């Protein structure tokens, strides 16, 4: 049963921990759900004789319904616009297509 959003009350849970991620791992859609893996990179102990190395570990795995993916998409678009306003990212220039 699908309820309208105005009939669903949001209840915050202070006990939910935050998860840090600085990269994305696997991301795919299968069997009706999206699977998104967020990762964290940890640097290995530096060795002056070798180039720096690190390891990438999954820190969170999201399994989302198509509706949740759409909501995530819209939320991330809003974040991208805010980052663009702050000058953190620059908009990609629109390329004119030539007619053949």
C-alpha positions in Angstrom: 0.0 0.0 0.0 1.4 3.4 -1.0 0.6 6.3 1.2 0.9 10.0 0.2 3.9 11.7 1.6 1.8 14.1 3.7 0.4 11.0 5.6 3.8 9.8 6.6 5.4 11.4 9.7 9.2 11.6 9.9 10.6 10.5 13.3 14.3 11.2 13.8 16.4 8.6 15.6 19.4 10.1 17.4 20.9 6.6 17.9 21.5 6.1 14.1 25.2 6.6 13.6 26.7 8.6 10.7 28.8 6.8 8.1 31.7 8.5 6.4 32.5 7.8 2.8 34.9 9.4 0.4 34.3 7.3 -2.6 31.8 5.0 -4.3 32.2 1.4 -4.8 29.8 -0.9 -6.7 26.6 0.5 -8.0 24.1 -1.6 -9.9 20.4 -2.3 -10.4 19.2 -5.9 -10.1 16.0 -7.7 -9.2 14.1 -4.5 -8.8 16.4 -2.7 -6.4 19.5 -0.5 -6.6 22.6 -1.5 -4.8 25.0 1.3 -3.9 28.2 0.7 -2.0 29.9 3.7 -0.3 33.6 3.4 0.6 36.4 4.9 2.7 40.0 5.0 1.7 42.6 4.5 4.3 46.3 5.2 3.5 49.0 2.7 4.3 51.9 3.7 6.5 54.2 5.8 4.3 57.5 4.4 3.1 59.9 7.0 1.6 61.3 4.3 -0.7 57.9 3.5 -2.4 55.0 5.5 -3.8 52.1 6.0 -1.5 49.5 3.2 -1.3 46.1 2.8 0.4 43.2 0.5 0.7 39.5 1.0 -0.1 37.0 -0.4 2.3 33.2 -0.5 2.1 31.6 1.6 4.8 28.0 1.4 3.8 25.8 -0.6 1.5 22.5 0.9 0.4 19.7 -1.3 -1.1 17.1 1.1 -2.5 13.7 0.7 -4.2 13.3 2.5 -7.5 11.3 5.2 -5.7 14.1 5.8 -3.1 16.6 6.0 -6.0 14.4 8.8 -7.6 14.3 10.6 -4.2 18.1 10.2 -3.8 18.6 11.6 -7.4 16.5 14.7 -6.6 18.3 15.2 -3.3 21.7 14.9 -4.9 20.7 17.3 -7.6 19.9 19.9 -4.9 23.3 19.2 -3.2 25.1 19.6 -6.5 23.3 23.0 -7.1 24.3 24.1 -3.6 28.0 23.1 -4.3 27.9 24.9 -7.6 26.6 28.1 -5.8 29.4 27.8 -3.3 32.0 27.5 -6.1 33.0 24.0 -5.0 32.2 22.6 -8.5 31.8 24.3 -11.8 28.9 23.7 -14.2 29.8 21.7 -17.2 29.6 23.9 -20.3 26.8 23.0 -22.7 28.3 21.8 -26.0 26.5 23.0 -29.1 25.6 20.1 -31.5 26.4 20.7 -35.1 23.8 19.7 -37.7 24.9 17.4 -40.4 
